[in-house]
């Protein structure tokens, strides 16, 4: 039935929208040029409307806002820490003399409040305790007692680890520090509310700081003075992180005009400092006098002009001074030109990136996907090949051709072992006659009585045979085997090639047991309703493996005497009523991993010398317990040994005992009959090897 003539299908729409690679590349180049020009014009217009004074004002406002925020945070954190600890004392949650709890609380405050340097406490009797932050990765706690270790300072150091602190070491040092001589302590001991103090002397020496200190009363009894201290170096470090233009700087002064913090810690000692803008800032501060509001001025020094701004901070008497050279925000022509050049470069880069992105999306990505499909074909993974539609006609045609090629190859994949082809491709094995002698293991699987079964069922045997071959094939592949061929109802597979396998004999035996179990669990039955019976022969040895055949037709297979023996062992199951027989070489290679019983020494059809044949019972660890519990297996092997020594009467006794436990054991019945025949024919020729006269 034809489609409606007025209706446009999605495939037709896609064909109309396709275009050539040449057109795509041209469009991408044009897009890049237009994008670069547009961005350049826009950037020029944006840069031209900026003014020099606005730039200076913006820089100053940002610096002031950042510093005010930091100082405000310092003040708030100090008050908060003091209030928190004071509350613990007032609520009697923490006693000032409880060393462990006190240390934990003080250290936790240092960890949680980034700007706090010290948490200190002084008792009325002059004893002193403090927690001190040594940078960002170490803390120390110190105690000066008037009773223990008088004249010494006990110091405990801790390392800060994520989420915790760890004790590092303890030491004692001599000290002359007396908290009773400190202004913050004396004032706090007689005062009522906490106040701010300037502190210089600490137990560790001179470290300019501010302290928020106040008394601690519990049940209207004065316990001591608590102080939260912030060293000026904390502020200096913060100022050092600020960017005040390219060459500008910022200082913090107190109400007396003394320097509190500068970007360089050495600037706290002007005699050693090298900051040339500090004297200029002090000069401007003297001109501003006691102005409490913001104050601005233009300063000159050594022929250079500077913009100076003085702004009050949220701490009593503190003011922020910023100095920015005018050369940083004057010269609009030079600045505009620099911005224009930068804008053009950025625009060109953006245009190139956009073009590259479009090229990747429209051309590179589809081509990469098509190449990926070719890789699937190369590795014979045809089921993974997909068709990829594209707006480019050439890529769409290429993808379609690859998908059609994969579909054609897929029709032939069921006639050849795809996994084998992939393995040969990975190893680079050329498709030409050739091979090598290797030690491998080979297995033959056959359906018992298949000839009569196929005659009775006719073409109805095909689904049964297909299901049986599927089960056997899945097990072989799952155990790392290579399916050689299907010979009617027989499956031939081998292990150890093309991928080397040191445990090829064990893998082969494991596969045989899995096939037997899979067939039994599948419920497959013949036309009479009987469970499907299989026979398996396994042998190991040196055999020729490779591409066998002619230049026109090759088969990756194994040939040799060891292969023929495996086929004969499969047939030998008929004579002994067994399901899985393995050769002596296989039993030797897999010994320890499998459980077997030796059945007999046989000379297979076409050979004179005998080989020991074993029945495969199970895997070690799963069948060991069963084997040791079933004494008839050991009894059979004992009878076999006596038979070979021609102790026939004793062997008969052993085989009869086997049959008393296992009346249906066909190998025991065969050996018993053989022993009795030999006893009756005492003059006849005897050799402990059974010759099989059929294939």
N, C-alpha and C positions, 0 to 999 in steps of 0.2 A: 504494500500500500504506500503510495507516494505521499510525501509531506506536503502540507499546505503551501501553495506557491508564494503567499505573502508573508510567511513566517520565516524568520532568520534564526537558524540554530546557533548554539554556542560555538560549535566548530567553525561555522561559516564566519561568525563574528571574529574569531581568533585569526582566521586566515586573512581577513580584511585588515587587521591591525598589525600584521607582521611587516617588518621592513628589513632592509639589508644592513650588514655590519658597517659598510661605508657610511650610510646615512646616520647610523647610531653614533659612530665616532665623530662625525661632523657636528652633530647636535651637541655632543658633550663638550667639544672645544668651544663652540659658540656660547654655551651656557657658562663656561669658565670665564670667558672674556667679559660677558655682560655682568656676571656676579662681581668680578674684580672692579669694574668701573663703578658700579652702584655703591659698593662698600667704600671705595675711595672718596666719592663725592659726599656721602653721608658722614664719614669720619672728619673730612675737612670742615664741614658745616658745624658739626658738634664741637670741634676743637676751637674754631674761631670765636664762639660766643662765650668762652671762659675768660675771666679777667684775673689780673695778677693779685689784686687785693682779696678777691674771693678765695683764691687759693690759700693765701696766708691765713685768712680768718678760719677757713675750714681746718687747716692743720692745727692751729692753736686750739680751736674748740674740741677737736678730737683728743688732743693731749690733755687738756683740762678735764674733760669728761672722764678719761681713763684714770687720771690721778685722783680726782675727787672720788671716784668709785672705789679705788683701791684704799684710799685713806679712810673713807667711810666704812669699808668692810673691816679694816683693822680695828677701828674704834668699836664697831658693833660686835666683832668677834671677841674682843677683850672684855667688853661688858657682859656679853653672853656667857663666856667662860667663867667669869667671876661670879655671876648670878647662879650659874648651874652648880658650881662647887659650894658656894655659900648656902644654897638651898639644901644640899646634902648634909651639910653640917647642922643647919638650923633644925631640920627634920629628924635629926639624930640618926639618919641613915648611915652616916659616916662619922666616926670619932677622930679627932685630930691626932690622937696617939695610936690609932690603928694603922700600923705601918703598911701592911700588905694592901689594904683597901685604898689607903691614901695614895700609895704609889700607882696603883692601877688607875685611879681616877685622874691623877695628874698626867700620867702618860697618855691616857685616852684623849684628854683635852689637847695635848700637843699634836697627836695624830690627826684629830678631827678638825682642828683649826689651823689652817696652813700658815697664817701670818704670826702666830704666837711663838715667841722665842723661849720664854721662861714662865713657869708656874711655881711660885715660891710661897713659903709660909714660915712665919716667925712666931715663936711662943714668947710669952711675957718673961720667962726666965732666961731668954737670950738664945735658946736652941733654934736651929735653922734647918729647913728642908726645902729642896727645890728640884724640879725636873727641867732639863735644858735640852733644846734641840740643837744637835750638831749637824747642820746641813739637813738634807732631805732623806738621808739613809741611815742616820744614827742618832740615838738619844742617850742622855746620861742623867742619872739621879744622884744627888749629893746630899749629905747630911752632916751637920756640924753639931755635935752634942757637947754639953757641958759636964757630962758624967762619964761617957764612954769615949775613949781615945781623945782626950782633951788636947786641944791644939792641933787636931788633925781633921782633915775633911775626907769622909768616906765617899767614894765615887763608884757607882755601878753603871757600866755601859751596856747598851742594848743595840742590836741591829734590827732595822725595820725590814720586815719581809711582807709580801702581799697578804694583807688581812691580819697580821699579827706582828709581835716583836719577840726577839730571842735574846736571852742574856748572853753577853759576850765576855765581860771580865769585871773584876772588882779590884780596887786599889785604895790605898790611904796616902794622902799627901798633907804636908804641914801647911797650915793656913793661919793668917792673922785677921781674917774677916770676922767682923762682929756686926750682926744684924742690928743690935741695939743702938749702933752709932748712925744708922741710915735714916735719912729724913722721912722716907716713905713709911718706915716702920714706926718711928716715934710719933709721927702725925697720926697714922692709922691707929695706933694703940690708944690714943686719947680722943680720937674723933668719933663721929657717929656714922658717917656715910663715906663710901669710897670716893677717892679723888684721883686726878691725874698728877703724876710727878715726873720730873726729869731725873733719870738715874744714870750715873756714870760708872760707879764702882760695883763690881760683881765679885763673887768668890774666885772667878777665873781671871780677873784683871779689869782693865779699863775697856768698857764696851758701851758707848753712848746708847741710851735706850729711853723709852717712855714706859711708865708703869701705871696701871690702874689698880690702886691698893686701897683696902678698907678693912675695918675690924670684923671679926667673927665672934658673935655672942651666942652662947647656947644656955638656955634657961637663965637668961639675964646675967650670965657670967662670961667675962671676956676670955676667949680661948687664945687669941693671937691675931695676927694680921695676915691676910691673903693678898698676894700681888700677882697680877698678870702683866708680863713685860714683853715689849716688842723692841728688838734691836734695830737701830737705824740702818744696819746693813741690809735688812729685809727690804726697806724702801729703796736703798741704793741699787739693789739687784733689780727691782721692778723698773726703776728709771732707766737702767741700762738696756732693758728690753724694748723701750719705746723708740720709735723712729720719729724724731723731730726734724722733718725734712731730711736732707742729705747730710748736712753738717751742723744743724742746730742741736740744742741740748736743753735740759730742764733741771731746775734745782728746787729744793724745798727748804725754806727758812722758817725759823720760829719767830715769836713775837719780839725777841730781842735782836733780831737780825742775824742770829747765828745759824750756820749751815746745819741742816738736819740730814739731808741726803743729796747725793749727786750720783750721776751715772757711774763714776769711778769711785770705788771705796776709798782710794787714796786721797780723794778730794776732801775727805774729812780732816786731812792734815795738809792744809794749803802749802806749808813749807816744802812738802815732798811732792805735792801734786803737780801735774803738768797741764792741767786744763786751762787754756788761755781765756775761755769765756767766763770763768768764775769771777775774776776781778771786775769784769764788765757788769756782771749781774749784781755784784755787791755795790757798785757805783750807782746803778739804776735804783737799787733798793733804798739807798740813802736819799736819792732824789724824791722817791715816792713818800718817804716819811712814814707816818702812821695811817696812811689811807687804808680804810677798811674795805672799800669797794674795789672793783677791778680797775686797773690802771695800765695805760699803754703809753709807749714812748718810742721815739726813733733815736738810736744811739750810733755813734761813729767811733771807730778805733782803727788806727793804722790805715786810714783811707777807705775802710770798708764800712758799709752801713748795715744796721741790724734792726729788726723789729722786736721790741721787748714788750712782754705782757706780764702783769702781776695779778694773780687771782687768789682770793681767800679759799682755804680748804676747810672741810668739816672737822677741824680739830682746833681747839682754842689757840689763837695766835699764829697758826701755821699759814704760810702763803706759798703759792707755786709761781716760780719765775721761769718763763720760756724765752729763749733767744733764738731767732731764726735769721740767717743772713738774707738780705734783700735779693742777692744774686740768684737765689733759688726760685723766686716767684716773679722776678722782673724779666724783661726781654721776651715779650709775647711772640715776637716774630720768630725768634729762634726756637721757642717752645712749639709754636704751631708747625714750623717746618719739620721739627723732629717727630712730632705726632703724625704729620702727614706721611713721612717716610715709613714710620712704623705701621701706620694704617694701610699703606699700599702693600707692604710686605705681608701683613696679616691677611689682607684681602686676597692677595695672590695665593697664599697658603690655603685659605679657606676654599677658594675656587678650585685649586688643585685637588684638595681633599674631596670636595663635592664631585668633581669629575671622576676621580678615582673610585669613589663610592658608587656612582652611577655605572661606571664601566664594570666594576666588580659585580654589581647586581644584575646588569643586563647581559653581560658577556661572560665574565670570568666564572661566576657561580654556576650558571647553566652548563658551561663547558666542563667544569670540575665534576658536576654530577654525571654528565655523559661519560667522562673518563672513568668515573667510578663504576659505571655499568660495564664498560669495556673490561675493567679489572675483574668483575664478576664472571664475564665470559671467559677471560683468560684462565681463571681458576676453576672453571666448569661449574660455578655456583649459579646455574641458570635460573633457579627459582627466585633469586634475589634481583634479577634484572627488571627494571621498571621503565616505562616511557615517561619522559619529562617534556611537557609542552613548553614552548618558548615563543616569545614575540619575534625572535630572529628566525627567518625561514631556514637558514643553513643549519642552525642548531636543532630546530624542530625536525628537519629531515634526517639529520644524523641520528638523533635519539630514536626516531621511528625505525630507521634501518637496523639499529642495534637490537631493539626490542624484537623485530621480526626475525633477525638472525638467531636470537636466543630461543624464540619459539620453535624455529626449525630444528635447532640442535636438541631441544627438549624432547622432540619426538623420538630421537635415537638414544636418549640417555638410559631408557629402560633395557636396552639391549647390551649395555656395557656397564661395568661397576664404576659408578661415578666417584665414589670415595677413592678407589684405586687410581683413577685418572688424576684426581686432585693431588694425591700423594706423589705420583710420578712427576707431575708438573712442579710441585714444590721442590723436589730433589733435582730437577733439571734432567731427568732421564729422557734421552732422545728416542723418538719412535722409529727405531731400526733394530734389526735382529741383533741379539747379543745377550749375554748373561754371565753369571758368576756362581761358583760353588760356595754354598753357605750351609751352616747347620741350622735347620728349621724344623718345625713341627707341622704335620699335615693331618687333616681329619676328613674322613668320608662318612656321610650320614645317608642312610637308605631306609625306605619303608619296607617292613617285613611283609612278604606276600603281595607285593604291589602288582606283579604280573596278573595274577588271578583277579585281584581287585579291579584293575583297569578293564579286564575282559568283561567282568560282570556289570560294571557301572557305565562303561562306554564314555560318552562325552560328559556325563555327570560327575566324572572324577576330577574335572578341571578345577571347580571351586575348592574341593577338598585339598587337591594338590597345591593350589595357590596359597591357601591358608597355612598349610604345613610349611611351605617354602618361605613364606613371610616370617613365621615364627623363628625358623632356623636362621634366616638371614639377619634378623634383628639381634639375635643373641650373639652371632659371630661378630657383627660390627660393634656391639656393645662391649665385647671382650677384646677389641683391638685386632681382630682377625681380618684377613683379606679373602673375600669370596672369589674363588677361581672360576668356577663354572657350575651350572646345573646340568646334570646328565640324567635326563628323564626325571625320576623321583629322587635321584641322588644329589647331594650337595657336597662339593669339594671346596675346602678352605684351608688356608695355611697361615702360620704365624712366624714372625721374625723378619718379614720383608713386606713392602719396600722399606718400612721403618724398622730399624734394628730394635729387637726386644730381647733383653737378656733372659727374661722369664717366659720365653715363648712356649715351653712345654707346659708350664703351670697354667698359662692363659688358655691353651688349647683344652686341657683337662677341665678347667672351670667352665668353658663354653659347652663342652659335652654334657656335663651335669646340668647346666642351665637349660640346654635344649631338651633333655629328657624331662625335666620338671615342667618346662613350658608346654610341651606336648601333652603331658598328663593333666595339667591344670586347664588346658584349653577345652577339654571335653570333645576333641575330635574323635569321630567314630567312623568305621567302615560301613558298607551297605548292609551288614548283618547286625549293626548296632554294637559291635565290639570296639573297645578303645583302640585307637591307632597305635601300632607298635613300630618302633624304629630300632635300627642297629647302627652302632657307631664303631669305627676303627680309627685308631690314632697311632702314629709312629713318628719318631724323630730321627734325624740323621743328616748327613751331608747330601745335598741335592742341588741340582742346577736350577737357578731361579733367574728369570729375565724375560725379555721379549722373544718368544719362540714363534717361528713362522717364516713367512716370506716378506719381500718388500711390499707386496700387495695386501697382505693380511697378517696381522700380528696378534699374539695372545700373551699377556703377562701371566706366566704360569710357572709351575715347578715340575720337574721330571727327574727320574732316577729310581734306583732300586728301593730306597727308603719310602718313596711314594707308592710303589707297587705293593710293598709290605703292608702299608696302611689300608689299601684297598682290600687285600686278602684278609686282614684282621677283621674288617667289617663283615665279610662273608663268613669268617670263622665263628661268629656269634651263633650261626645256625647250628653248628655241631655241639656247642656247649650250652645252648639255651640262655646265653647272656645278652646284655644290651650294649655294654661298652667294653671293648678290649683294647689294651694299649701295649705297645712294644716295650722291650726291656730298656731301650735307650730313653724313651719317654719317662718310664718309671724312675730311672736313675736321675734324670735331670730335674724331675719334679718331686723327688723324694723329700719328705718332711712337710710338704705342702698338701699332699694327697694321701688317701688311705686306699690300699689295694689288697687283693689276694692273688697270689700266683696260681694260675689255672693249670698250665701244662707247658711243656716244651714242644713246639710244633715246627714242622718244615712246611712252609706255605707252598702253594702250587707254583712249580717252576724252580724251586730251590731245594738243595740237598741238606744243607746244614740247618740245625734247629735253632730257634730263638725262644727265650722265655716270654710267655704271654701272661699278662696280668689283667684281672677284672678291676675296673675302676669303681670303687664303692662310694667314696665321698671325699670331702675336703678335710684336711687336718683341722682339728679344733671343733668340727661339727660332727664328724663321724667317728672320731677316736673312741669316745665313750661307748658308743653303740658297738664298735668293732670289738673292744675288749670285753664287753658284756656278752657278746654272742660267741660262745666258746667253739661253736661248730666251724667258724672260719679258721681259727687256729688249729682245730682238729684236722681240717681238710689239708692245710699246708703241711702238717706233720705226716699225714698219710701219703702226700705227694713225695715227701722226702724219702719215706720208706720204700715207696714204689720205685724210685730211681735207684735205690740201693738194692733192689730186687728182694726186699723183705716183704714178699707179696702177702703172706698170711697176716702179718702185723698191719700191713697197709689196708687189707680187707676189713680188719676190725675197726680201724679208724674211719674208713669211708662209711661203714655200716652205722657207726655212732653219729656221723654227720647226717645220714638219712633218717635216723631216729629223731633228730631235732628238726631237720628240714627235709621232709619227705619228697618235696618237689625240686630239690636241688639237682639239676640235670648234670653239671660237671661231676658231682659225686657219683651219680648213677653210672656215667660213662667210665669213670676210673675204676669203679667197683667191677663192672663187667669186664674191663680190660684185664684186671688182676686175676679174675677167675679163669678167663681164657688162657692166660699165661700159665696158671697152675695146672690146667688140664693138658696143655701142650708144652711139657717141660723140655722137650728136645728141640722146640722151634726157635727160630732166630728172634732175638729180643734186643731192642734198643730203646732207651727212655725218651724217644722223640717220636711224636705223632706226625705222620705225613698226611697233609690235606690234598686230595686228588681233584678238587674242583676250585674254580676261581671264587 
